[in-house]
Amino acid sequence: MKTLYHLLLLVLLQLPSLAQTRTLNDYLQQATTNSPLLNDLQQQQASNRIDSLRLRAGYGLLVDGSSNNLYAPNIHGWGYDEVITNGALVNAVVTVRKNFTGKQNLNTQLRAITLQNQALDNNAVRTIQDLQRTITTQYITTYGDLEQLHFTEETARLLRQEASLLKRMTDSNIYRQTDYLAFLVTVQQQELSLQQQELQYRNDFATLNYLCGMVDTAAADLAPPQLEVAALPDAAHSAFFRQYQIDSLSLRNRHALVDYAYKPKLSAFVDGGYNSSLQLTPYKHFGSSVGLTVSVPIYDGHQRRMQHEQLDIAEKTRLGYQDFFTRQYNQQLAQLHQQLAGTQALLANINHQVKYAEGLVNINLKLLATGDARIPDLVIALDNYLTARNLLTQNTVSRLQLIAQINYWNK
């Protein structure tokens, strides 16, 4: 029984070390899979492909069947005028119709659907970029929380050990009670900081899962995000610029559609069946007919010209947004690279500061063990070290966030 108890205790103690380690790619893949917006864009593309098939079918042969039947009795001169009604009408006809259009007209209409799908493709790329930036930003924030939490846990453990040593030395009158209490305040502050950081980590970790559409609430270790500055395309080859190119092609295509709408339209039909008033030899009234319809626009109050003018206005608006994007693209990337260079230079200085502060703390802890340390100096050294480590974590996170912001434009 004791053996089983010790085995269970050992397993429970090992549970934290068995926590699953997740990477940034794990969350990115999960977020992409769960995104309803990406699924919506895919469904819209499928719907557009059906629209293309329907458009082609609409210019093929169309077959209709119809039947109109009428009986208007006239009793002793009472009833509808037989000159109008013929007394009865029996009609059952099958009609074959076809709308004739030029190949270029059809291709222009199909081109409009193709451009819609290209816009949806580009929107999907931009949506993935937006999603990855959001998830990466939250992952980096959560990873920074976790790193800070691990450091604070280790520091709190060390301070508790030193507080226990200082308590024994205070009881032996090596140090004053006020020295012990001053050090104990530092320990308690670190304990409170540990609790606060744990809450912050849990909150940010839950937010990360929420953004990815994950319902898993189990704790997990986060692997360091492997981020390097990616090679970026120039503005004219960016997916964010491509939308303006697609809009330009769409406006040109709409100009062509306006022109085709004012060209003559031709349709023809052939029908066959039964059509009779049942007055004379109704058994002979099976037959067929052929028809042709031509429609030519003549005057509509200059609406054609007005539609072209509206499209010209839309093109000017598009050019304004395109030029603004190009300027902002180059300016924003230059600013991000400048911030990244400054942050990396600052990190080098902070690392030197951390080494010096850590060395000073270690010296004071050695003096504490021999009873030669001044507790105020030790507390100041600890505060300086904690401040330097916090700065290191914050700027490490800032560096990763800047890289993520730069890589957002890599498509």
PyMOL commands that set and color helices and strands:
alter all, ss='L'
color gray80, all
select helices_A, chain A and resi 2-18+24-34+36-58+82-85+103-171+177-212+235-237+239-261+282-284+303-370+375-407
alter helices_A, ss='H'
color red, helices_A
select strands_A, chain A and resi 21-22+62-71+88-100+221-222+265-276+286-295
alter strands_A, ss='S'
color yellow, strands_A
deselect
rebuild
show_as cartoon
